[in-house]
Each structure stands twice: as structure tokens, then as C-alpha cells.
Amino acid sequence: MLLTAYFAIIALLALCVGLEFTARRLTPPQSAPTAVANPVFQQFQSIFLQAYLLALWADWLQGPYLYKLYRHYSFLESQIAILYVCGLASCVLFAPFSGWLHQVLGRRRTCLLFCFSYSACCLTKLSRDYFVLIVGRVLGGLSTSLLATTFEAWYVHRHVEVHDFPREWIPSTFNKAATWNHGLAVGAGLVANLLAEWLHLGPVAPFLLAVPCLACCGWVVLTKWGKEETDGGPEGDKKTLLLGTPNGGVVRLSAKERFSRSCSEGLRCLLSDRRVLLLGGVQALFESVLYIFVFLWTPVLDPHGPPLGIVFSCLMAASMVGSLLYRLATSTRYHLQPGHVLCLAVLMAFFSLFMLTFSTAPGQPRPHDSFLAFLLLELACGLYFPAVSFLQGRVIPEEKRASVLAWFRLPLHLLACLGLLALHGEVSGTGGGEAGGGTRHMFGGCAVMMLAALMAVVSLFTLGRNDTDLRQEGMRGEGEM
């Protein structure tokens, strides 16, 4: 496995470079020419990306060795499953409030809260006390929810309300962040491997490195992001408190009332449009499987001695390959619709999970086959995320998107929690040791969930066969998905 991992990372990185050059040749630049030529916008974008990319880097550093750290502290797989469930449960608890929190504290203060809470989460990894580690997982769930919403909320508010830049320029910033995000993920695995294994500092070292990264992120936010009252704090957001009435008057809504109204409107949008409901089902099924995969990949491969940081980098590089293939597939040369790519991604994920039900058989493990299946699953993820993001942008109204996506995440996290609790119950039933056949059964259950996601995708595009909202403009093939 050692040689396989090193060979795989070299091959995948070479493939990424080749695909990137090909994609740049075949696809037009993402940024508007005016945005590129505007020095004020470029400076604003740079200040945002400095903080946001530091936050993403700190997040990725914690990925390769989390499970290994808990095993290093001699916890059983069933106990580790509960730790992961605590993290997911805290995501369920905090996700609805993460969008409301920045309305109360202000966007910049909420970003600083993220830096503080995630630093505290990392520092809890120094303790071997189970309760302290549970607190760390809860803080991690809070931090993950804040990372997913608060930075973007600050940027969009400043972009539109403060600087009055055109909305059409917003995607150029997040496209640039997405491109850097893949590279950061690959680099985080390599750096984590360097610290934990090459320098023999142990699995806690990447978590400690994340703390100064978060401190730097907080410093950028504190010193370069302007004053709170101009970036959407309680004073800066007063105009959003006003609601028109039928007789021409206005009603001032509190933050709590706005939160309640946003949730109810999001749920109404979800239930009133069958396309949105099916797309939410696809997301809940697909991404809950990914959370279970995040828990299982280490115990499947670690007994066979691969460098976990390098394996993590391989997985992230495979996801980058998928993202680049999506750009090529939807280019004007190949004319594939995002719906086609989404179907392919879900089908590939199902096939990889089907492979894992055989490669993880008790007493007959095939680690090389499992590693290949994991790479295929991450390749599917690289295809899935841009495709589903495109479709969400088409079928969910922009003003309701945040609340609808919050409702999507609720069943997603609940399904992942139930899967890990089922694994915990099976492991506990065998006397608290390793999972044995539990891992294989879990992959079998994930394959069934992915098959259900595939049926939901087919139903979505059968329903909207001639729906132009589900198609990308400028492509051939009338009547396609």
C-alpha cells in the first residue's frame, strides 16, 4: 500500500495538470473582463480570500488523521463512532442558527467566533479524556456550520451593499476560491503526512498546526475587514428589518422573527416544488453517504500500513480530477448537460460502494481494491458537486436558497448519524471490538442509499424532461435532460 499511495498521488497530480491545461483551452475564463480590470474589486477580493483560504486550510488539515488520533488514544471503533455522531448532531443543531447568528452578532464577529471555536476544537485534541473530545466534536460542528455560511454572507453583503459591485462578479470570487480549495486539500494531506509520519510528531500535530492558521485568519478579519457597523451587524442590517404591508405601511421584524419567517418560506418552497424536493432527496442521500465514508476510509486502509496523509491527498486529487472533467464535459466541445453528469456521478458512486461490499469482506480484505473504490467515489464527488450546485441555482429562488439548503442538510446529517449509530450498535453487539462484518454491511447500506439517489435523479429529469431550467444554455440537444 505504501508504494501504491505514492504512485497514485504522482499519477493523479499529473492528470490534474493535464486536465487543467485542457480545460483552460476549451472553456472561456470565468471572471468578467471588467472585474479583472477593476483594482478596487481585486483588492476587495484578495482581502476576502486571504481569510477564507486560511480558514479552509485549517479545516482540511484536520481531515487525514482524525480517526487515527482517536485510535492512538486507544478508543474502540464503537466509541469513535459516537464521537463522529456528536459532531454530526451538533451540525444538525447549529446549522439552522448559523445563518441567524450573524444577524445578531454581525458577520465579522461571527467569523471571529468561528476562528475561536475551531481553535478550541483543535486544542481539545491534546486531551485523552473522552468527555473533552466530545466537547471538541460539538465545537467542530459549530465551526463547520459557521464556515459554510458566515464567510460567504460577509462577502456577498460587502460586495453588493457596501462596494456596490455588480452581482455578476460574485461567481468569479467563489470560482477562484473553489479552485484554490482543491489545491489546499491536496496540500493539507501532504503537510499532515509530513508532520505526523515523516517527522514522527504523531497524529495530533496537524491539529496543532491548524491553530496558528486560524489565528492568522482571525487577524486578517480583525484588521482588514472594516468596522462591524458597515458589514452587516445589528446597525448595518436595519433595512432588512422592514417588511411591507398590503396597505403600504411597514413592519419592523426582529432577528428572531426573520429567522422564523426564513425557515417557513424555505420549507414552503421545498414542499411546493417537486423538483426542489427531489433534488433535496438526492443531496441528502448522496452526501450522507459521504459522511459515513469519511468515518470508514481510515479503518479500512490503516491496518495495511499506507501513509494516511498521502492517501488523503490522493482522494482529494481524485475529486479535483472529477471537477476538471465536469468543466470539460459541459464545455461547448462536448455539450453534456449538468443533469447527465449528475446521473453519471451517482452511478459511479453506487458502483464504488458495490465494489466495497466485496473488498471489505471479513477475513478476506482487499485493500488495493478498496483504495481504488475510494478514488472512484471521490471522482464521483468531483462530478457531483458542481452539477448539483448548477441545478440548485436553477430550481431554487435566490432569496430562499439559504433556508432551503438548510432544510436539505437536516435529513443529510440525520441519515449519517443513523448510519454511524447502526455501526456502533453492531460493533457493541460483538463485544466492543472491531466491526468485522459491520463495515461491509455499512457499505452495502450505503450502496442501497445511492441506488435510491439514482432513482431520485431519474425521477427529477423525467419530471422536467423539457424543462429549460434544468439545462445549460448554449448547448445542443433539445429535449435532453
N, C-alpha and C positions, 0 to 999 in steps of 0.2 A: 504493500500500500504506500510506502514511503516514496518509492520511485514513481509509482503511478500518479501520486498527487503532484509531484514536481513536474513530471512530463505534461500532465493535464493543464497546469497553470500556464506553462510556456506556450502550449498549443492554443489555449483559449485566448490568451493575450494577443498572440499573433493574429488569430482570427478576428479579434475585435479591431485591431489596427486596420486590417484589410477591409473589413466591412465599413468602418468609419470613412475611409477614403472613398469607397464606392458610393456610400450614401451621400456624401457631400457632393459627389459628381452628379448624382441623379436627382437630388431633391433641392429645391430652392432654399436660400437662407431663411431662418425662422424670424429674425428681427426685421422690423420695418426700417427702411433706409433712413427715415427721419430720426428714428430713435437712436440709431447708431451714430448719427452725426450730431446729436444733441449732448453737449458736455455736461449740462446740469443733470440730465437724466442719467447719464453714465456714472456720474459721481454718486447720485442717489442710489442707483442700482448696486454700485460697488460697496457702499456702506451697509446696505441690507445683506448682501451676500457674504460679507466678512463675518457677520454674526451668525447668519443662518447656516453657513457651511461649517463653522466651528461647532455649532450645536449638532449637526448631522454627524460630524466626525466623532464627537464624543459618544453619540448614540451607537454608531457602528462598532466602535472599539469594544463595546460590551457584548457583542454577539458571539464571537468564536469560543469563549471559554466560560460562559455562564454555567452550563451543566457540569463541565469539568471541575469548576470551582466547588460546586456542591458535593460532587463525588470525592474531591480532595479533602473535604471536611467530613468524609465518611458517612454521609447521609444515604439512606436507601432510595431506590428509584421511586417507591411509593411516596416517600417524604418529599422528594424533589418535585414530583407531580403536584403535590399540594402547594408548594412554593410557586410553581408556574400558574396554578389556578388562582392563587391570591393576586398575582399580577394581572391576570385577565379580568378577574372580578372587579379589581379597582378601576380598570379601563371602563367596564360597564357602568360603574358608579360615577366616575368623574367625567366621562365623555359628554353627557348632556350638559354638564355645568361648565365645561371648558370654554364654550362659546359665550356663556353668560358672565363668566368671571372677569373677562377683560372689559366688559361694560361697567362693572362695579369698580375694579381696581385701576383700570386704564390698561391699554395694550402694552406699553413699555414696562410698567410694573409687573404685569403678568409674565412677560418674557424674563424679567429678573427673577421672578418666583420660580420659573422653570429652571434657571441656572442653579438656584439654591437647592431646590428639591432634588434635582438629578445629581448634584454633587453629594448631597446627604445620602442618596440611594447608593452611590458608588462607595462611599466611606463605610456603609454598613457591611460591605463585603469583607471587611477586615475582621469581623466577628464570626465566631463559630457558633454563637448562640442562635438557636432556631427561631426564637421569637424576634430577635433583632433582624434576622434575614427576612422574616415575613414583613416586618415594618419596611424594610428596604424594597421589597416587591410592591408594596402598596404605594410607596413614593415613586417607584418606577412607573406604575400605572398612571399616576397623576401626571408625571413628567411627559410620558408618551402622548397623553391626551392633549397637553398644552403644546407640545411640539407640532402636533398635527393641525392645530388651529390658530394659535396666537401669532406666530411669526407672519403667516400669510395675512391674517386680519390687519396687523400693523402695516404691512407693506401696501395692501390694497387701499386702506384708508388714506395713507400719506400720498400714495400715487394719485388718487382721484381728488380727494378733498383738500389736501394741503398744496401739492405742486400743480394740480390741475393738468396732469399729463393725459393724453388720450387713453381710453380703456384698451384700445387695440395694442398698446405697448406692453400690457401686463404679461401676456404669454411669453414674451421674449425673455423676461426675467426668470420665470419658472421653468422654461425650457433650458436655460443656461444652468439653473440650479439642479435640474434633473440629470443633465449631462455630467456635471461635477459629482453628483451623488453616487453614480455608478463607480466612478474612479475612486471616490473616498471609501466606498465599501470594500473594493478590492484591496486598496492600500491599508485599510484598517486590519484586515486579516493578516497581511504580511507583517505589519508592525506588531500586532498582538503575538504572532508566532515568534518574532524576534525576541520580544521581552520574555515570554513565558517559557520558551523551549531553547532557543539558541543561547540566550543569556542566563537561562536557568533561574529566573526570578519568580517563577510559579504563576499559576492561573489568575492570581489577584492583581498582577502587575498592570494589565490593560485597563482595569477599572481605576487604578490609581492615576494612570496617565490621563484618563478622561477628566479628572478633577481640574487640573490646570487649564485644559481646553475649555471647560465650562466657565472657569474664572475669566479667561480671555474673552469669551463670548459675552459675559456679563459686563466686562469693562467696555467693550465696543458699544453695547446697548446703552450703558450709563453715560458715556462721554460723547457719542457721535449721533445718537438717535433723537436729539432735540428734547424739548421740555414736554412734560406729561400733558399739560393742558392743550397742547396743539396736536397731540397724536391720538386723541380719542378717549381721554379719560372722562370722568364724570362731567367736567365742564365742556370739553371739546365735543361731546356727543349729544348736547342738549337738543339739537334739532331733530334727532331721531326719536325723541320722546313725544313728538307731536303727531297726533292721528286725526285726520279729517273726519267730520261727521256729515250726515246727509243734509243738515240744514246750513252747512257752510262754516260751522264752528270747528274748534279744535279741542282735543282732549289730550292732556299730558299723561303719558304712561310711565310707570316706574319700571326699573330694570327687571323686577320680578314679573310684572305683567307682560313686558315684552318677551321675556323668556317663555312664559306660558303660551302666549299667542304664537310665537315662532314654532313651538313644539306641535301645537294643534294644527297649524297650517301645513307643516311638514307631513304630519300623519294623514291629513285630508288629501294632500297631493299624492301620497303613496297609495292610498286606498281607492282613489277615484280614477287613476290611470293604470290600466292593466300592464302597459309597457313598463312603467316605473316599478310596479310590483314584481314583475318577472325579472327585471334587471336587479332589483334588490335581492331576490332569491338566488340569482347566480352569484352575486357578490358574497352573500352570507355563506353559501355552501363552499365556494372556491377558497375564500380567504380564511375560513375557519379551519379548513384542511391545512393551510399553510402554517397556522399557529401550532397545530399538532405536529407538523413536520419539524418546526423549529425545536420542539422538545425532543423529537425522536432521532434526529440525524446523528447526534453525538453518541448516544448509547449503542447505536447500530454499528458505527465505524470505529469508535475509540478502542474497543478490545483488540483490534487488528493493528494498532500502532501507527496510524497516519499522523502527520503534523496537523493538528486541528485548525491552526490559523491558515495554513496553505489550503486545506480543504475548503474552509470558509471563503477564501479568495476565489477558489475555483467555482464555487456555487454562485458568487456574485458576478464573476466574469461570464458565466453561462447566462445569467439574467441579462447582462449587458448585450450579449450576442442576440438574445431574443428581442431586445428593444431595437437594436440596429436592423434586424431582419424585418421588424414591423415597419420601420421607416422605408426600407426598400420595397416591401410588399405593397404598401399603399402609395408608392410613388407613381408618377404619370407613366412610367415604363411598364409596370406590372399590373396596375389597375385593380388590385384586390381591395374590396371594401373592408372596413373595420369589423363588420359582422362576420365575414368569412374568417378573419384572423382570430376572432374570439372563439368561434367554433373549433378551429384548429388547436388553439391553446388549451381549451378544456379537454379535447380529445387526447392531446399529448399528455396532459396531467393524469387523466384516467389510465392511460397505458402505463405510465411510470409507476403509479400506485399498484396497478395489477402486477407489474414485474416485482415490486417489493413484497407482495404477499408470498412469492416463491423464494426470493433471495434471502428472506429473514426467517426461513423455516427453522424451528428449534433443532439443534444438533447438526444442522447442515447449512450454516451461514455461507453466503457467497458475497463477501464484501465488495469485490470488484463490480459485480452486477448491481449491488445496492448503490454504489457510488455513481455508476452510470445512470441509474434510475433517478437519483437525486439531481444530477446535472440536467437530465431531461425535464424534470419538474421545474427547475429554476429557469430553463429555457422557455418553458411554457409561461412562467410568470412574466418574463420579459415581453412576451407577446400579449399577455392578458391585460396588464395594467394600462398601457396606452390605448388599447382597444376599448376597454370598459370606460375609461375616462372620456373618450370621444363620445360614446353613446350616452353617458350621463349628462354631458354638456348639451346634447341634442334633445333629450326627452324630459329633463328636469329643469323647470324655470330657474333662472339665475338667482332670483331673490329668495327662493325656497331651497336652494341646493344644500346649504349647510345643514339645515334642520332635517331634510330628507336623508342625507348621508349619515347623520347621527342616528336616525332610526334604522338605517341599514346596518350600522355597526352593532346595534343591540343584539339581534339574533346571531350575528357573527361571533361575538365574544361568548355568548351563552352556549352555542354549539361547541366551541373549542373547550370551554370549561367542562361541559358534559363528557366530551371525549377523554379529557385527561382524568376526570373523576372515575370514568369507567375503567381506564387503565390502572388507576390507583386501587380500585376495588379488586381487580383481577390479580394484581401483584400482592395485595394484602391477603387475598384468599389462598395464595401459595405459600404463605408463611413469612411474607415481608421481604423476600429475596428479590432476585432479578425477575423480569417479566416473563421470561421463557416464551411461550406462545402468545403472550399478551401483545407484544409488538406486532406480530404477524396479523393477529385479529384486528388490531387497531388500523393497520394499513388496509386490510380488507374492508373495514367500515368506511375508511376514507375513500376507497375506490367506489363504494356504493354512493356516497355523497357526491362524488364527482360525476358519476353517471346521472344522478338527479340534476346536477347543474347543467349537464349537456342537454338533457330533456327540456330544461327551462330555456336554454338558448334557442333550441329548435322551435319551441312554442313562441318565443318572442318574435322571431323572424317569420314564422308562419302567420302570426297575427298582423305584423306590419310588412307584409311582402312587398307592397307597393308604396310604403311609407317613405317619403323623401327625407324625413328627419333622421332615418337610420342609415342614410347613405352619405358618403363624402362627395362633395361637388366636384365637377370636372373630371369624372371618371366614366368610362364606357360601361355599358351593360344595363340597359333599362330593365326594370322588373327584378333586379337582383336584390340580395339582402340589403 
